[in-house]
């Protein structure tokens, strides 16, 4: 398959697709959409590698998500689940990365101050998350792989850590996945050479407080240079308009790309070609 688009962040390796993952993947391929399958802990990272080895149009990203550092209940719009606490084992992730040439990044990892487990102080949560985030940054540098960063209500701390690495001469590269921050926050990452990745959230109607001036993410989209922009679904979450409310899937990344192209004021074909190039370049996809 010669892809038109690459979904830069999918979770087809999650249990949400346990019964029909192959059908979902084939639907994406039929629409010219390749994908990165992203792990959030060791088990889903192993599954991401399995899918990448099975399909030509899939690559794997392996890492430990901050919500899996503590046991907690997660209630999202699309799904509810209880996360399992996992200690980050660099040897296990290193071995998994070396098992397959189709492992193209470490992640998703980072900081999440939105979801806090019961009975644990924010100070303790933040300290643990920062420790594990740094460990995965170190692993990405050791393996020569980019980093895929999850950040929710923690942009100041994520940027500070990345700036700390840059100041020490450690050239971390990667993307900020599912970006929903401000123009200033995006610009801080861009100065560090990071790519900014957008999901179906950009297609959601503005909140009441923002309705008069339009979506704040439209302004961010206009600010991010086209050669630093990625598109993704984060499926099974965040299905874009007009599929909102349904289980998301990689084929729906086209809606994200079409909306972003319109905001950027460029033809869809040009936008798709450039974001395809960006994704291939960042993750060294063959």
N, C-alpha and C positions, 0 to 999 in steps of 0.2 A: 504493500500500500504506500502511495506517495501522499503524505498528509497535507491537508489545507491548513489545519490548525492543530496545535497540541494543547491539550488540557494540562496545564502546568501543575495541577494539584488535585488529584482525585483519590478517593478511597474505595475503589472497586474491590479492594482486598478486605473490606470490612464485612461484618456479619449481615449488614443491611442488604447485601447482594448474595447471601449464602445460597439462595435457591436459583438465581438466574444471572449470575455474574457473566457467564459466557455469552448469554443473549445480549446483555447490556453492552459488553465490549464489542460484539459484532455490530450492534446498532451504531456505535460510535465510528467504527471502521467504515461502515457503509456510507457515513456522512463525511468521510475524509478526516476524521478526528483521531489522532494518536493521543497517548496520555502518559503521565507519570503516576504510578501507584505509590502512595505515601503511607508509611507506617507511623504508628503513634506509640508503640511499645514493641518488645521483641517479637511477640507472636504475630502481630500484624505486619511487622517489618519482614519477617520470614515469608509470610504469605505474599507480600509485595514482590519479593525476589522470585518466588515460585511463578507468579503471573508473568513477570518480565522474561523469565526463561522460556515460558510457554508461547508467548506472542511476540512477533517482530515489532509491533507498534506500541509496546509498553516498556517503560524503564522504571527502576525501583529507587525509592528514597527511603532510607532507614534511620530511625531515631526514636527518642523517648520524649513524648509530649509532656509539658509541665503538669497537666491534670492527672497524670499517672504516677506522680511522686507520692501522693497520699490517696488513701481510699476515700472516695466521696461520691455523692449522688449528683449526676449531671442531668439537667432538665433543659433541653433545647427545644426549639419550635418543632423540629422534625422528629426528635427521638429522645428517649430517656434511657439512662443506663447508670450502673454503678461502676465507677472506675476502680481498677485494682492497683494497689500500690506496688511499684517496681523500683528496685535500686538500679541505678545505671551501671551496667557492666561493660566497660570499654572493650574488654577482651572478646566478649560475645558479639558486639557490634562490629568490631574490627574483623573478626573471623567471617562474619556474614558478608561484609563488604568485599573481602578478598575471595569469597566463594563465587562471585559472579561479576563479570565485566559490565553487566547491565545495572549495577548499583552506581548511580550518578550523583548522589548528594547525601548529606547527613541531615535528617530532620523528619518530621517537623519537630523542632525544639524551640525553646525560648522562655518567655515569661508570660504568665496569665494571672493578673490580680483581680480579675472579674469573678472567677470561681474560687472560692475559699472553702476548704473543708471545715466541718464542725470540730470545735475543740482544739483548733490549732491557731496560734496567733499569726497575724499578717506578717509580723517580723520574721517568725520562724519559716513561714511558707516562702517569703521572698528570698531568704538566705539560702534555703535548699534549692529553690529554682535557679538562682544565680550560680550556685556551685555546679549543678548539673548542666546548665547552659554552657558555662565555661569549659566543662569537660568535653562537651560535644563540639564546641568550637575548636578545641585542641585536637580532637580526633579528625575533624575535617581538614585541618592543616597538615596533620601527619599523613593522611591518605591522599592529600592533594585534591580533595573534593569540595565543591561549594556547599554552603549551608542554607537550609530552608527554614526561615524563622517564623514562628507563631508569636504574635504579640497582641495582647488584649489588655488595655488600660495600663500599659507599662512601657510606652514608647520612650520616655525619658531614660529609664534604666537600661533598656535594650541598646539605645543609641550610645549611652555612656560607656557601656561595656565594649561595644564595637569600636568606639573612638579610643578606648584604652588599648585595645589590640593594635589598632593602626599606629598609635603613638609609639608602641613598642616594636614597630617594624614588622608586625605579623599581618600579612595581606589576606585577610578573610574576605571572601567573595560569596555572593549569594543573592537571595531574594527575600523580601518581606511579603509573606503570603497573606492573602485576604486583607489587603490594606483598607482600613476604614478611618485612618487618622486625618490630620490636618495638612494643609499645604506646607506649613513650616516643618512638620514632622517628616513629611516626604522628602523635602529638600535636604534635611539633615542626613537622611539615608543616601540620597543621591550623591552628596558630597563624598560619601565613603565608597562610592562606586557600586552601590547595591541597585538591583532591579526592584521595581514595585509591581506587585501582582494583584489583579482585581478579580472579584467574583461577581455573582449575580446580584449582590447587594447594590451595585451601582444602578441596577434597573428598578429598584424599589422606589415607590413614590416618596417625595420628601416628607419628613415629619411636619406636623402642623407649625412648629416654631420656625421651620425653614422654608415653608411653602412660598412665601412672597419673593424670596431671593433665589429659589431653586435649590437643587441638591448640592450640599457642600462637596460631595465626591465628584461632581461634574467639574468643579473648580480644580480639584486635585488632578483629575484626568487631563485637563487642559495644560496643567503645569508640568506633568511628567513627560519628558521627551519620549517620542515614539520608539527610539532605540533602547529605552530602558524600561519598557512596559511589557508585562506578561498578562495572559488571561487564563482563568481557571474556573472550575466549578466548586471545589471543596465538597463534591458530592460524597454522601447522600444529602448533605445539608445545602441550604441557601439556593434553592431552585430559582432561576431568574424569571422575571415576567417574560412571556406569558404562561410559564409553567409553575409559577409560585403556588405553594401548597402541596405540590406533588413531591415524590422522592426525586431528588436531582440525579443526573447521570451525565457522563462525559459528553455525549452528543449535544447537550444543551449549552456547551461552551460557545456555540455559534451565536446564541442570543446575547451573551456577554460581549463578544467581539463586535457584533453589529451595533450594539448600543455605544460602546466605546468609540468605534470608528465615527459614528454620527457626531458624538461630542467633540472628538478631535478634528472633525471636518475633513476627513480623508476618505476616499473610496474604500469599501470593505476589502476589495482584493488587495489593495496596497497595505491596509492595516494587517490583514491576515498574513501576508507575505513577510512583513517586518516582524511581527510577534513570533512567527514560526522561526525566523532567523535568530531572534533574540533567545528563544528557548533553547534552540540547538547550540548556540554559542555559549550560553551560561553553563549548560549541563553537559557540554561536549558530546552531543548525541550524534551517532553515526547514521 
